[in-house]
């Protein structure tokens, strides 16, 4: 088993301790000062950028979020990746409670912070990191959990990531297959780095199993076991049934009960009849609305090559190889290892079901061909009665799309220009372009870019600064590209089926959407 963390520290931007929790008793608050001293030394070394600091037998692992450092200290040999992931989960939990994790939000919520630190880690081992489950028994804004007749559901439930008592008007599951393309191209047009990072993002809105029953009250009280239902509503009404007459409601009484016995129901019926002075020849009916706690199971099928080969089906180039697959904790890993079936009971709300990486060579979806013409910048000619003739820089961008099917949307090209550039003159064959002096860049925006098309941009800038021809080379910021392509994935991943299985057999609507977007998409000019 991997070692445990000894303590968790929350520090401000100057290294002062805001909150800390000692889990094993083998470190002290003084360690935070030593950590920050080592961190400053580490930041001075450009070759040392890893989020781990080692000093005097203690290993510190840290991340920074806004103006807060989150750091774990341990004297044992810990799994660094596991603890770093845990710190990111802690950030998500705090953001769920405070909207944004900052120094001020921590100072304003010390009580809640310490309650959370007690729940998310036990004796140095990560425990609950699902914000929705923690909110079941830790309330903000001075609210505390009401006294219940049983322990919190998140503690006793075998499926800790899904709480009970969830209700929605519709049963819907939304699955987004999102892929980010990372590409780095040098000035010679050679691809230095390319990969695809994908995620299956789900939003589930699955309500509980509901049923409406109508029974004669005395029969129901004798034969139904109400204790077997976790939540139900009882509505009683009395009806006089004279011969030849239709049903006529003469009395109604409603109550919501969590636990009721047959004897209690019989007594309640008798009291109602006596209180309204009704004869016993009235027929009493009971309407029971049952909301049983459901745990819907989902099954997902992808065109993963390993999956198809395990099933004995030919791939014929349609399947893909996925690397670095990571699943949400709700996925049954044992079943996936056996038959490559992705089976899970989903949490409520939004979560990442699976993340993956495609490390094969990726063809650029949008290619940028740049041509730059520089006029003399070594001198300024001053002619009497005329404007000074200044140096200039002319940029030509050729923008072809290699996506033959589909349309890219929200395309944005950021072209770096010298910091002293003035008087921009821009012409485009599509979209709009504007000079952004705060970014020292020209921003070219195209709302819709159909596949197989290509567009041009010509921009001219004045350069008033006087520099020698032997001056330092211009800034080497790359051209950055942003875009989104709906209904398309670079990897070709496909959702073959998404099944929702629930014992009551209610109808659920699954929705699947594909989208590809630019990640770190950069092309160097020089």
Residue pairs with C-beta under 8 A, 6 or more apart in sequence:
2 77
2 78
2 79
2 82
3 74
3 76
3 77
3 78
3 79
3 124
4 23
4 24
4 74
4 76
4 78
4 123
4 124
4 125
5 23
5 24
5 72
5 73
5 74
5 78
5 83
5 121
5 124
5 125
6 22
6 23
6 24
6 25
6 26
6 27
6 58
6 72
6 73
6 74
6 75
6 76
6 124
7 20
7 21
7 22
7 23
7 24
7 27
7 31
7 72
7 73
8 20
8 21
8 23
8 70
8 71
8 72
8 90
8 117
8 121
9 17
9 19
9 20
9 31
9 32
9 35
9 69
9 70
9 71
9 72
9 73
10 17
10 18
10 19
10 20
10 68
10 69
10 70
10 71
10 106
10 113
11 17
11 18
11 32
11 36
11 68
11 69
11 71
12 18
12 67
12 68
12 69
12 103
13 67
13 68
13 69
13 103
15 32
15 33
15 35
15 36
15 39
15 69
17 29
17 32
18 68
18 103
18 106
18 107
19 106
19 110
19 113
19 114
19 117
20 29
20 32
21 114
21 117
21 118
21 121
22 28
23 121
23 122
23 123
23 124
24 123
24 124
26 75
27 58
27 73
27 75
31 58
31 60
31 73
32 71
32 73
34 55
34 56
34 58
35 53
35 55
35 60
35 62
35 71
35 73
36 69
38 53
38 55
38 60
39 53
39 62
42 48
42 53
51 61
51 62
51 63
51 84
52 59
52 60
52 61
52 80
53 59
53 60
53 61
53 62
54 60
57 75
58 73
58 74
58 75
59 73
59 74
59 75
59 78
59 80
60 71
60 72
60 73
61 71
61 72
61 74
61 78
61 80
61 83
61 84
61 87
62 69
62 70
62 71
62 72
62 87
63 69
63 70
63 84
63 87
63 88
63 91
64 70
65 91
65 101
66 100
66 101
66 102
66 103
67 102
67 103
68 101
68 102
68 103
68 106
70 87
70 90
70 91
71 87
72 78
72 83
72 86
72 87
74 83
74 124
82 126
83 126
86 121
86 126
86 129
89 120
89 126
89 129
90 120
90 129
91 101
92 129
92 131
93 116
93 120
93 129
93 131
93 134
94 101
94 105
94 106
94 113
94 116
95 101
96 131
96 132
96 134
96 135
97 109
97 112
97 116
97 131
97 135
97 140
98 105
98 106
98 109
99 105
106 113
109 140
112 138
112 140
115 138
116 134
116 138
119 127
119 128
119 134
119 137
119 138
120 126
120 127
120 128
120 129
120 134
121 127
128 134
128 154
128 160
130 160
130 161
130 347
132 161
132 163
132 347
132 348
132 349
133 154
133 160
133 161
133 163
134 154
136 145
136 152
136 153
136 154
136 163
137 145
137 152
137 154
137 155
138 145
139 145
145 152
149 258
149 259
150 156
153 163
153 164
153 165
154 160
154 163
157 163
157 164
159 295
159 330
159 345
161 328
161 329
161 330
161 347
162 295
162 330
162 345
162 346
162 347
162 348
163 348
164 230
164 293
165 208
165 231
165 293
166 206
166 207
166 208
166 348
167 207
167 208
167 291
168 205
168 206
168 207
169 207
170 205
170 207
170 509
171 205
171 206
171 207
171 500
171 506
171 507
171 508
171 509
172 204
172 205
172 206
172 508
172 509
172 510
172 511
173 202
173 203
173 204
173 205
173 206
173 298
173 346
173 498
173 500
173 508
173 509
173 510
173 511
174 202
174 203
174 204
174 511
174 513
175 200
175 201
175 202
175 300
175 353
175 495
175 498
175 510
175 511
175 512
175 513
176 200
176 201
176 202
176 513
176 514
176 515
177 198
177 199
177 200
177 489
177 493
177 495
177 512
177 513
177 514
177 515
178 198
178 199
178 200
178 201
178 515
178 516
178 517
179 196
179 197
179 198
179 199
179 358
179 489
179 490
179 491
179 493
179 515
179 516
179 517
180 196
180 197
180 198
180 516
180 517
180 518
180 519
181 194
181 196
181 362
181 365
181 490
181 516
181 517
181 518
181 519
181 521
182 193
182 194
182 195
182 196
182 197
182 519
182 520
182 521
183 191
183 193
183 194
183 362
183 364
183 520
183 521
183 522
183 523
184 191
184 192
184 193
184 194
184 478
184 520
184 522
184 523
184 524
185 191
185 192
185 364
185 522
185 523
185 524
186 192
186 524
187 524
187 525
187 526
191 361
191 362
191 364
194 361
194 362
194 364
195 357
195 358
195 359
195 362
196 357
196 358
196 362
196 490
196 491
197 355
197 356
197 357
197 519
198 322
198 355
198 356
198 357
198 358
198 489
198 491
198 493
199 352
199 354
199 355
199 356
200 300
200 352
200 353
200 354
200 355
201 350
201 351
201 352
201 353
202 346
202 350
202 351
202 352
202 353
203 349
203 350
204 298
204 346
204 347
204 348
204 349
205 348
206 294
206 296
206 346
206 348
206 500
206 502
206 508
207 294
207 506
208 291
208 292
208 293
208 294
209 290
209 291
209 292
209 294
209 502
209 503
209 504
209 506
210 289
210 290
210 291
210 292
210 506
211 289
211 290
211 292
211 504
212 287
212 288
212 289
212 290
213 287
213 288
213 289
213 290
214 285
214 286
214 287
214 288
215 224
215 285
215 286
215 288
216 283
216 284
216 285
216 286
217 236
217 265
217 269
217 284
217 285
217 286
218 266
218 269
218 284
220 265
220 286
220 288
221 262
221 265
221 266
221 269
221 286
222 262
222 266
224 262
224 288
225 262
226 232
226 257
226 259
226 260
226 261
226 262
226 265
227 259
227 260
227 261
229 290
229 292
230 291
230 292
230 293
231 258
231 290
231 291
231 292
231 293
232 257
232 288
232 289
232 290
232 291
233 254
233 256
233 257
233 288
233 289
233 291
234 254
234 255
234 256
234 257
234 260
234 265
234 286
234 287
234 288
235 252
235 253
235 254
235 255
235 286
235 287
235 288
235 289
236 252
236 253
236 254
236 269
236 272
236 284
236 285
236 286
236 287
237 249
237 251
237 252
237 253
237 284
237 285
237 287
238 249
238 250
238 251
238 252
238 272
238 273
238 276
238 278
238 282
238 283
238 284
238 285
239 247
239 248
239 249
239 250
239 282
239 283
239 284
239 285
240 248
240 250
240 282
240 283
241 247
241 283
250 278
250 282
251 272
251 276
251 278
253 272
269 284
272 284
273 280
273 282
273 284
292 504
294 502
294 503
294 504
295 345
295 502
296 345
296 346
296 500
296 501
296 502
296 508
297 343
297 344
297 345
297 500
297 501
297 502
298 343
298 344
298 345
298 346
298 498
298 499
298 500
298 501
299 341
299 342
299 343
299 497
299 498
299 499
299 501
300 342
300 343
300 344
300 353
300 495
300 497
300 498
300 499
301 307
301 341
301 342
301 495
301 496
301 497
301 498
302 342
302 493
302 494
302 495
302 496
303 318
303 319
303 320
303 492
303 493
303 494
303 496
304 319
304 320
304 321
304 322
304 340
304 493
305 315
305 319
305 320
305 321
306 321
306 340
307 319
307 340
308 314
308 315
308 319
309 315
309 319
310 339
310 340
311 340
318 492
320 358
320 491
320 492
320 493
321 358
321 360
322 356
322 357
322 358
322 491
322 493
323 356
323 357
323 358
323 359
324 355
324 356
324 357
325 354
325 355
325 356
326 354
326 355
326 356
327 333
327 336
327 342
327 353
327 354
328 344
328 347
328 351
328 352
328 353
328 354
330 344
330 345
330 346
330 347
330 351
330 353
331 342
331 343
331 344
331 353
331 354
332 343
332 344
335 341
335 343
336 342
336 343
342 353
342 354
344 353
346 353
358 490
358 491
362 490
363 402
364 402
365 401
365 402
365 403
365 408
365 483
365 485
365 490
365 516
366 399
366 400
366 401
366 402
366 403
366 408
366 411
366 449
366 481
366 483
366 521
367 399
367 400
367 401
367 402
367 523
368 397
368 398
368 399
368 413
368 479
368 481
368 523
369 397
369 398
369 399
369 400
370 395
370 396
370 397
370 398
370 415
370 479
370 523
370 525
371 395
371 396
371 398
372 393
372 394
372 395
372 396
372 525
373 393
373 394
373 395
373 396
374 391
374 392
374 393
375 391
375 392
375 393
375 394
376 391
377 391
377 463
377 465
377 466
377 467
377 469
378 391
378 466
378 467
378 468
378 469
379 466
380 388
380 389
380 390
380 391
380 464
380 466
381 388
381 389
382 388
383 389
390 462
390 463
390 464
391 462
391 463
391 464
391 465
392 460
392 461
392 462
392 463
393 417
393 418
393 421
393 460
393 461
393 463
394 458
394 459
394 460
394 461
395 415
395 417
395 442
395 457
395 458
395 459
395 460
395 461
396 456
396 457
396 458
397 413
397 415
397 444
397 456
397 457
397 458
397 459
398 454
398 456
399 413
399 454
399 455
399 456
399 457
400 453
400 454
401 408
401 449
401 450
401 451
401 452
401 453
401 454
403 451
403 452
403 485
403 488
404 451
404 452
405 451
405 488
406 451
406 485
406 486
406 487
406 488
407 448
407 449
407 450
407 451
407 485
407 486
408 446
408 448
408 449
408 451
408 483
408 484
408 485
409 447
409 448
409 449
409 483
409 484
409 485
409 486
410 445
410 447
410 482
410 483
410 484
411 431
411 445
411 446
411 447
411 449
411 481
411 482
411 483
412 443
412 444
412 445
412 446
412 481
412 482
412 483
413 443
413 444
413 445
413 457
413 479
413 480
413 481
413 482
414 439
414 441
414 442
414 443
414 479
414 480
414 481
414 482
415 441
415 442
415 443
415 444
415 459
415 479
416 440
416 441
416 475
416 477
416 478
416 479
416 525
417 435
417 440
417 441
417 442
417 459
417 461
418 440
418 461
418 463
418 465
418 474
418 475
419 440
419 475
420 463
420 464
420 465
421 435
421 440
421 461
421 462
421 463
422 461
422 462
422 463
422 464
423 461
423 462
424 435
424 442
424 459
424 460
424 461
425 459
425 460
425 461
426 433
426 434
426 435
426 442
426 457
426 458
426 459
426 460
427 457
427 458
427 459
428 444
428 455
428 456
428 457
428 458
429 455
429 456
429 457
430 446
430 449
430 455
431 444
431 445
431 446
431 447
431 455
432 444
432 445
433 442
433 443
433 444
433 445
433 457
433 459
434 442
434 443
435 441
435 442
435 443
436 442
436 443
440 475
440 477
441 477
442 459
444 457
446 455
449 455
449 483
473 526
474 526
476 524
476 525
476 526
478 522
478 523
478 524
478 525
479 522
479 523
479 524
479 525
480 521
480 522
481 518
481 521
481 522
481 523
482 517
482 518
482 521
483 517
483 518
483 521
484 515
484 516
484 517
484 518
485 515
485 516
485 517
486 513
486 514
486 515
487 513
487 514
487 515
488 514
488 515
488 516
489 514
489 516
490 516
495 512
498 510
498 512
500 508
500 510
502 508
